């Protein structure tokens, strides 16, 4: 992985660790909402491409949240990258 991609994975997992204990069963929605609202389109494009390629290093809830992003919904089924 490139250092930029490493950083995106680290940031996404940090967001996941923030939302998981606070939202209980709705953590995935919180993570997806945060990524959708606050991440630059290029960041989202890169993390979705990484998710489609298998998502190495992404925590489970983060992996699921990325599948809910608009970019992930275009083109590939939501099961991609799992």
CORBEL-V305750 format. One record per residue. N is the residue number from 1. RES is the residue in three letters. PHI is phi as a letter, one per 20 degrees, with the letter a starting at -180 (NA if undefined). NEAR is the number of other ideal C-beta (glycine too) atoms within 8 Angstrom. D_CENTER is the distance of its C-alpha to the mean C-alpha in Angstrom with 2 decimals. Layout:
N:RES:PHI:NEAR:D_CENTER
N:RES:PHI:NEAR:D_CENTER
This chain:
1:UNK:NA:8:15.81
2:UNK:f:5:16.80
3:UNK:f:6:16.91
4:UNK:f:7:14.68
5:UNK:f:10:11.91
6:UNK:g:10:12.79
7:UNK:f:8:12.51
8:UNK:f:12:9.02
9:UNK:f:14:7.98
10:UNK:f:8:10.48
11:UNK:f:8:9.48
12:UNK:f:14:5.91
13:UNK:f:12:8.06
14:UNK:f:8:10.75
15:UNK:f:12:9.22
16:UNK:g:14:8.57
17:UNK:f:9:12.14
18:UNK:f:7:13.45
19:UNK:f:13:12.53
20:UNK:g:9:13.27
21:UNK:f:7:17.00
22:UNK:e:8:17.51
23:UNK:d:10:16.30
24:UNK:l:6:17.39
25:UNK:f:4:16.53
26:UNK:d:7:14.66
27:UNK:g:14:11.97
28:UNK:f:10:9.22
29:UNK:f:10:10.78
30:UNK:f:11:11.01
31:UNK:f:15:7.45
32:UNK:f:12:6.79
33:UNK:f:8:10.14
34:UNK:f:11:9.71
35:UNK:f:15:7.07
36:UNK:f:10:9.43
37:UNK:f:6:12.46
38:UNK:d:5:12.26
39:UNK:e:10:10.34
40:UNK:g:5:12.83
41:UNK:g:6:12.69
42:UNK:f:6:13.01
43:UNK:f:9:10.05
44:UNK:f:13:7.86
45:UNK:g:9:10.19
46:UNK:f:11:9.90
47:UNK:f:14:6.27
48:UNK:f:12:6.87
49:UNK:f:8:10.16
50:UNK:f:15:9.17
51:UNK:g:15:7.34
52:UNK:f:11:10.62
53:UNK:e:8:12.63
54:UNK:p:7:11.82
55:UNK:m:12:8.80
56:UNK:g:8:11.41
57:UNK:n:7:10.90
58:UNK:e:13:7.55
59:UNK:f:8:8.85
60:UNK:g:6:9.41
61:UNK:f:12:8.21
62:UNK:f:13:4.67
63:UNK:g:13:5.20
64:UNK:f:9:6.97
65:UNK:f:14:5.17
66:UNK:f:17:3.28
67:UNK:f:13:6.95
68:UNK:e:11:8.31
69:UNK:f:13:7.76
70:UNK:g:6:11.22
71:UNK:f:8:10.74
72:UNK:f:15:9.49
73:UNK:f:7:12.42
74:UNK:e:6:14.81
75:UNK:n:2:16.51
76:UNK:d:8:14.83
77:UNK:f:4:15.01
78:UNK:f:8:12.13
79:UNK:f:6:13.35
80:UNK:g:10:12.55
81:UNK:m:13:10.76
82:UNK:e:6:11.77
